[in-house]
Amino acid sequence: MLKLARLQIRALITVLILVGIGTVFNLTAHAQYKSYSYDYVNVDIEVLDDSTVEITEEIAYRFDGEYHAMFRDINLEDRANIDACKSNSALQCGGFEFVEILEVRDNDGNVLRQTPEDDFDYDSQGRIITPPDEYSESYVDDGVNRSLRVQWVFSEPGIDFDNQVYKFTIKYKVYGSIGYFPQEGYDLFYWNTIFGDREETIDDVAVNITFPEDIGLTEDDFTVLGQG
């Protein structure tokens, strides 16, 4: 059980607004005008009394042009940060043991079935293709970051959007993300609430954090770091 009642909780929440790579892709090769942005991102974080954390991300895109899929890369290992933390003991570094995907929902709120890895199909560029009522989980590694990719191909032929909002929702559980510092007198929850791996900014962001009921928190217990 999570023993938090007698200790101060400090939540270090990182909000990254600008950097990164895209989280949508186009399966067709021909050139055409297209653009997207993030209409909104809602993040609900629930710290459970067994020390696990359940996170629900509702990610809404505003598409203009033909699109086929969207994905979310959950960073599992950042080697640059690990090296920095090893070389500088003064840094406050987060971390966790592993992530479990609990459910993925489509634009209408329907729960998608996970496609087994043995059933993956691939396009000409080696990207995973699954039926629109399913999603895939895979691991990607660029040499610096190792991530769990959750991908939903909502239409292999593609949908021609006209400045329309389309969304998907991911719920996952994080194990081992609570740090314990008994000598300092607090426990630490450190998490990047808004993913940084994207090219576009987000028009509207909402982050809700729920702690166990016996935790008393004040504004002084939170540190919010931002970029952009």
C-alpha positions in Angstrom: 0.0 0.0 0.0 1.1 3.6 -0.6 2.1 5.2 2.7 1.4 8.8 2.0 -0.7 10.1 4.9 2.2 11.2 7.0 4.4 12.6 4.3 4.2 15.6 2.1 3.6 14.9 -1.6 5.5 16.9 -4.2 4.2 16.6 -7.7 6.7 17.7 -10.3 4.7 18.1 -13.5 6.4 18.8 -16.8 4.3 20.6 -19.5 6.1 20.6 -22.9 4.3 22.7 -25.5 6.5 22.9 -28.6 9.2 20.4 -29.7 9.0 17.0 -31.4 7.9 14.8 -34.3 4.4 14.3 -35.8 1.9 11.8 -34.4 -0.1 11.2 -37.5 0.9 9.7 -40.9 -0.3 9.5 -44.4 -0.2 6.1 -46.2 -0.4 7.5 -49.7 2.7 8.6 -51.7 1.2 11.4 -53.8 1.6 14.9 -52.7 -1.4 16.9 -51.6 -2.2 19.9 -49.4 -2.8 18.8 -45.8 -2.4 20.2 -42.3 -3.2 19.3 -38.7 -3.1 20.7 -35.3 -4.1 19.6 -31.8 -7.5 20.9 -31.0 -7.2 19.9 -27.4 -5.6 17.3 -25.1 -7.2 16.3 -21.8 -5.1 14.3 -19.3 -6.5 12.6 -16.2 -4.0 11.3 -13.7 -5.1 9.1 -10.8 -2.5 8.2 -8.2 -3.8 5.0 -6.6 -3.1 3.8 -3.0 -1.1 0.8 -4.2 1.5 3.3 -5.7 0.5 2.7 -9.3 -0.7 5.6 -11.5 -3.5 5.4 -14.1 -3.4 8.0 -16.9 -6.1 8.7 -19.4 -5.2 10.9 -22.4 -7.9 12.2 -24.8 -6.1 13.6 -27.8 -8.1 15.5 -30.4 -6.6 16.5 -33.7 -8.0 19.1 -36.2 -7.4 17.6 -39.6 -7.5 19.3 -43.0 -6.8 17.0 -46.0 -6.4 13.2 -46.2 -5.3 11.3 -43.1 -5.2 7.6 -42.2 -3.9 7.1 -38.7 -2.7 8.5 -35.4 -0.3 7.3 -32.8 1.1 8.1 -29.4 4.7 7.3 -28.4 5.0 6.8 -24.6 8.6 7.3 -23.7 10.0 4.4 -21.8 13.7 5.3 -21.8 15.5 8.6 -22.5 19.2 7.7 -22.6 20.3 11.4 -22.6 18.4 12.1 -19.4 19.8 8.9 -17.8 23.3 9.9 -18.6 22.7 13.4 -17.3 21.2 12.1 -14.0 24.2 9.7 -13.6 26.7 12.6 -14.0 24.8 15.1 -11.8 23.4 13.9 -8.5 21.8 17.3 -7.9 19.3 16.7 -10.7 15.7 15.6 -9.8 15.1 12.7 -12.1 11.9 10.7 -12.6 11.5 7.2 -13.8 9.2 4.1 -13.7 9.3 0.4 -14.0 6.9 -0.3 -16.9 3.7 0.8 -18.6 0.5 -1.3 -19.2 -2.0 -0.2 -21.8 -5.5 -0.6 -20.3 -7.7 0.5 -23.2 -7.8 2.5 -26.4 -11.0 4.2 -27.6 -11.9 5.5 -31.1 -13.4 8.8 -32.1 -16.9 7.6 -31.0 -15.7 6.3 -27.7 -15.8 2.6 -28.7 -13.1 0.3 -27.2 -10.7 -1.0 -29.7 -9.3 -4.5 -29.7 -5.6 -4.9 -29.6 -4.1 -6.6 -32.7 -1.7 -9.4 -31.8 1.8 -8.8 -33.2 1.6 -12.0 -35.3 -1.4 -10.5 -37.2 0.4 -7.2 -38.1 0.3 -6.2 -41.8 2.7 -3.6 -43.1 2.6 -0.9 -45.8 5.3 -0.3 -48.4 7.2 1.9 -45.9 7.1 -0.7 -43.2 4.4 0.9 -41.1 1.9 -1.3 -39.2 -1.6 -1.5 -40.7 -4.5 -2.8 -38.6 -8.3 -2.9 -39.1 -10.1 0.3 -38.0 -11.7 -1.4 -35.0 -8.3 -2.4 -33.7 -5.1 -0.8 -32.5 -1.5 -1.9 -32.3 1.3 -1.8 -29.7 4.9 -1.8 -30.8 8.3 -0.6 -29.6 10.4 2.1 -31.4 14.0 3.0 -30.7 15.8 5.9 -32.3 19.0 5.3 -30.4 18.2 8.0 -27.8 14.7 7.2 -26.9 12.9 3.9 -26.5 9.1 4.2 -26.7 5.9 2.2 -26.6 3.9 3.2 -29.7 0.1 2.9 -29.5 -1.3 3.3 -33.0 -4.8 3.5 -34.5 -5.3 3.2 -38.3 -8.8 4.7 -38.5 -9.0 4.3 -42.3 -6.4 2.6 -44.6 -8.0 4.2 -47.7 -7.9 7.5 -45.8 -10.5 10.2 -44.8 -10.6 13.5 -46.6 -11.1 16.0 -43.7 -12.3 19.5 -44.0 -11.0 21.3 -40.9 -12.6 18.6 -38.7 -11.8 17.3 -35.2 -11.0 13.6 -34.8 -9.8 12.0 -31.6 -8.7 8.9 -29.8 -8.3 8.1 -26.1 -5.6 6.0 -24.4 -5.7 4.7 -20.8 -2.6 3.2 -19.3 -1.1 2.2 -16.0 2.3 3.2 -14.8 4.2 1.1 -12.3 7.0 2.4 -10.1 6.6 6.1 -10.8 6.4 7.3 -7.2 9.7 8.2 -5.7 10.2 7.9 -1.9 12.5 10.3 0.0 12.1 9.6 3.7 15.1 11.7 4.8 13.7 14.7 2.9 10.2 14.1 4.3 8.3 13.7 1.0 7.3 11.4 -1.8 7.6 12.5 -5.4 5.4 12.0 -8.4 7.3 13.1 -11.6 5.6 12.8 -15.0 5.6 14.6 -18.4 1.9 15.3 -18.5 1.9 16.6 -22.1 4.0 14.6 -24.6 6.8 16.5 -26.3 7.1 14.3 -29.4 5.1 16.5 -31.9 5.6 19.2 -34.4 2.4 21.2 -33.7 1.3 23.2 -30.7 -1.9 22.4 -28.7 -4.8 24.9 -28.6 -6.2 23.8 -25.3 -4.8 21.6 -22.5 -6.4 20.3 -19.3 -4.6 18.3 -16.7 -6.4 16.8 -13.7 -4.5 15.0 -11.0 -6.3 12.9 -8.3 -4.4 11.7 -5.2 -5.7 9.4 -2.5 -8.2 11.0 -0.3 -6.0 11.1 2.8 -3.4 13.4 1.1 -3.4 17.1 2.0 -1.9 19.2 -0.7 -1.2 22.9 -1.2 0.0 25.0 -4.1 3.5 24.8 -2.6 3.6 21.0 -3.1 3.5 21.4 -6.9 6.2 22.4 -9.4 5.2 23.0 -13.0 7.9 23.2 -15.6 7.0 24.5 -19.1 8.4 25.0 -22.5 6.9 27.1 -25.3 
